[in-house]
């Protein structure tokens, strides 16, 4: 899966290689947390294993020069393997800056020099074809990151979303979470979460969202049966609604929580539970727009 990405950089990597996810935690015993976006252990068929640290970079950040050097040195010391650093950028200016090199030294002497491998909009293709995304899922995922601000991003994400349907659960969940984390709270990230809603793409596949949905619904029914009363069913259904919203990372205000937990209408609770997996904001369960500083000022 990574061979096409390396090919775009002019680096040879055989088609046959093992790839395993490695913990991205580079935290020391001191309470200073350093977390790399993604770390993979690559075992090529034509050579020794190495680690690939992947970082998604939106803009120039002077602090990254020392962070990246630390990541490389820490991973090499921790695993005893050579390390390559791959940086994915979303615009030309950031791509040019990220190529480095980044030096650490003094008095004319360089103690350490970091050369990231950098990909961005100029050297990664736009992949909007489902078959290509299915053959090259890593390339498609990196394409989505590199072109996150492009007008093609929706088509890229939709192609990859459809392609993931034909992959095994572990692989599809990995790529879903990889983009979920690296696209973050951006228009592209919101689009990705909308596309990968279990209602649309993964019925019966046991993905994280579907599992949370089923667990919430099962919890509601189980508690209702245990108490043998309508109130027990309502309380359980309400907990199921809240669980789905929280697992999806949606903000649940005190007002929303109160309205859900005090509702005793089982039909309404069932409708909210079904809709909890697709709404973009918790308030949309009630047919309302999300409340925030902007909406408050507009109302006033």
Phi, psi and omega in degrees: 000329182273344183305315179297327179293313178296324178298324178296336179263000180076023180248130183284131173215125183295155178296330181265115178199148174269144179225123179233140177287137179242146180304132180274011183279118177244030182286140177270179178294331174288151184285060175237110184272129175228119185231123178277148182302307182210140174231127179238143173258119184252128178244086182292151182287346184247017181185193184279159178294154172210164178259142177241112176266126184246127179234131174264125186236119182275326185209171177297139179214104183305332181290339183293334180302316179280325180297314182296319177298321179295316180302313182298311182295319182295314181296321179295318180291324185285319187251350180066031181233152174295152186233135171246143180248121179249122180247128180253120183247161185247002176207164186294319183298316179292322179299315181297318180294318187291342180293340178068217000285161179248119186258148171234117182180182180201156176057036178081004181245130180262115180277327181208142179225129183250124177246094177289149166274130188235132173234149182202195184301332184281333183240010172242129181288158172277117183253105180243005180262127184299320182293321177295318179297324179292323179284327185231066184297323179294318178298319180295320179294316178293325177299320179297320179291316183291328183251027184299334181260006182273160177289350179273356190299321180299317180294323178296312182293321180294320178296316180292322178300317178292322181296325182293341179298331182270001182262162178290163188301316183298317181291314182296319179295324180296311182293326176299310183290325179302312180285326179301317181287314188279334174279331174060208183272067179235167176306320179293321178295320178294321178297318180297316180294327176293316181296318185272016174302133184300333181296326185271318192244331191233045177296129177077007183265353178071031178288172183302314183292316181296320179299317179297319180298311182293322178297318180296316181293319180295321179298319179297313181293320182296315181293324180295317180293322182297319182274339177065025182223155178299323180298320179295320177298315181298316180297319180293318178298319179299318178296324178296317178300312181296322181297316180297316179299317183290320179296327178283356177082017180277144178286128179246107181287165178299323180296315179296316181299318180295316181298324180287313186286340180263357180283135178243005179276105186297323179296318180293317178297320178297320178295317178297321180296320178293323183277343183298336181278353185235340183292151178272335179222146183301325182297338182292346174301327183260009181076027182244156174280151179298143179266134179197183182304319184291314182293326180295316180294325180293320180293323181289000000 
